């Protein structure tokens, strides 16, 4: 189970989302890509709260 801690600081949260979006495009390992996609989804859900 992957544990993603969503930061309370909105600018930090947005930086992490941007970094993951960048990394997903460049990932060559499928397992890494899946982990990053899950983390990105959880961070994006953190914005909605």
TORVOLUM-962560 format. One record per residue (C-alpha): x negated, y negated, z; residue in one letter; residue number from 1. Coordinates in nm, 4 decimals. Each point is the difference from the previous one (the first is absolute). Layout:
TORVOLUM-962560
px;py;pz;r;k
X;Y;Z;A;NUM
...
This chain:
TORVOLUM-962560
px;py;pz;r;k
0.0000;0.0000;0.0000;X;1
-0.1351;-0.3356;-0.1022;X;2
0.0269;-0.2756;0.2597;X;3
0.0149;-0.3523;-0.1387;X;4
-0.0117;-0.2897;0.2432;X;5
0.1812;-0.3000;-0.1443;X;6
-0.1646;-0.3235;0.1117;X;7
0.2165;-0.2671;0.1612;X;8
-0.1905;-0.2752;-0.1812;X;9
0.1735;-0.0550;-0.3370;X;10
-0.3104;-0.1317;-0.1861;X;11
-0.1975;0.3060;0.1135;X;12
0.2860;0.2281;-0.1085;X;13
0.0124;-0.1628;-0.3443;X;14
-0.3800;0.0358;-0.0390;X;15
0.0226;0.3706;0.0828;X;16
0.2810;0.0498;-0.2516;X;17
-0.1985;-0.1796;-0.2691;X;18
-0.3099;0.2090;0.0777;X;19
0.1945;0.3270;-0.0203;X;20
0.1641;-0.0983;-0.3283;X;21
-0.3485;-0.0698;-0.1390;X;22
-0.1391;0.3281;0.1344;X;23
0.2839;0.2182;-0.1312;X;24
-0.0713;-0.1109;-0.3570;X;25
-0.3663;0.0949;0.0383;X;26
0.0335;0.3267;0.1945;X;27
-0.1291;0.3020;-0.1892;X;28
0.0702;0.2565;0.2711;X;29
0.3700;0.0918;-0.0017;X;30
0.0073;0.0720;0.3745;X;31
-0.1450;-0.3444;0.0798;X;32
0.2507;-0.1595;-0.2350;X;33
0.2921;0.1728;0.1738;X;34
-0.1245;-0.1126;0.3430;X;35
-0.0301;-0.3583;-0.1219;X;36
0.3484;0.0100;-0.1554;X;37
0.1528;0.1198;0.3285;X;38
-0.1864;-0.2682;0.1953;X;39
0.1137;-0.2660;-0.2476;X;40
0.3641;0.1069;0.0304;X;41
-0.0161;-0.0168;0.3790;X;42
-0.1605;-0.3433;-0.0067;X;43
0.2632;-0.1278;-0.2426;X;44
0.2698;0.1343;0.2318;X;45
-0.1694;-0.1992;0.2784;X;46
0.0669;-0.3228;-0.1895;X;47
0.3736;0.0683;0.0015;X;48
0.0147;0.0265;0.3799;X;49
